[in-house]
Amino acid sequence: MKSYYVYILASKKDGVLYIGITNNLIRRVYYHKGRYKESFTQKYFIRRLVYFEQLNDPLSAIKREKQLKKWKRDWKIELIEKENPEWKDLYEEIKKY
């Protein structure tokens, strides 16, 4: 079964946030960490994976992404800190799998 991910990247703790969706989280975060093209994440140095959710179908993932994007910033920070209070970069952990 294919997995889909909604993820949040941050520039630093309490920094600029970016919410995205992908079917390959490792590849997508690797792309954000690189300097491949001019983009929002590159402009604001948003390279730290601080939160992600795994979903089973693309429509659920799209719905969740849109929901999170509409949330107030405080709610997003609370979501991140519930799972990742230190705002660690989770990329190294997910690369192992």
N, C-alpha and C positions, 0 to 999 in steps of 0.2 A: 504494500500500500504506500502510495506517495505521501510525503509530508509537506506541509506548508508552514512557514514561520512568519510571525509578526515580530518585529524587533525594534529596540530603541538603542540608538547610538547617542553618545554624549561627548562633548569636547573636554569636559572635566566634571568633577563633582559640582552639581548645581549649575552646570554650564548650559550651552546651547544643546537642544535635543533634536533628534531626527527620528521619525518613525517610518518604517518601511515594511515591505512584504517580499518574500522570496520562496522558492522551492529548494534552494541550496544555500543554507545559511553560511557555511564556511566560505564558499566561493564569493558570496555577496559581501561579507564583511571584509574579506581579503581585498576585494575591489575598492571598498571605501577606504581602507587603510593605505592603499596605493595612491599614486598621484597620476592617474590615467587621463583625466580630463577635467576641465573647469566645471565645478559643480558646487552645490550648496555645502555638501559635507567637506569638500576640499577648502572652500573659501573660509569656513569657520573652524577648520581643524577638528572635525567631528570624526573620531576614529575609534572610540572606546565602546565596545558592545557591553551595555549595562543591563539589558533585559531582553528576554525573548519568550515567546509562547509557540508551542507546536500544535498545529491543527491538522485535521485529516482531509479537508477539502478546500479548494480555492475560494469558493464563495464565502465560507465561514471566515477564512483568513482576511478576505477583502472587507467583509462586514466589521470584523474586529479592528482592523487597521483604521477604517473610517471612524469607528467609535472612539478609539484612543486619540485620534487627531482632533476630535471635537472636545475632548476633556480639558478642563482647566489645568494649568501647569502644576498647581499644588497636587492634584490628583495623580498626575503622571509621576511626580517625584515620590509620592507616597507608595505607588505601585512598585517603582524601582527599589526603594529602600526596604520594602517588605521582603523582597527576595534577595537583594544585594545591598545591604546597608553601607558597605564601604565603597560602593561604586567601582568595584574591581572590573577590569576588562575580562570578560568571559570568553573571549576569543581563544586564548590558549587552552582553556578547558574543553571547548567544543572541538578543537582541532584534533584531540586525542581519539575522537570517535569516528 
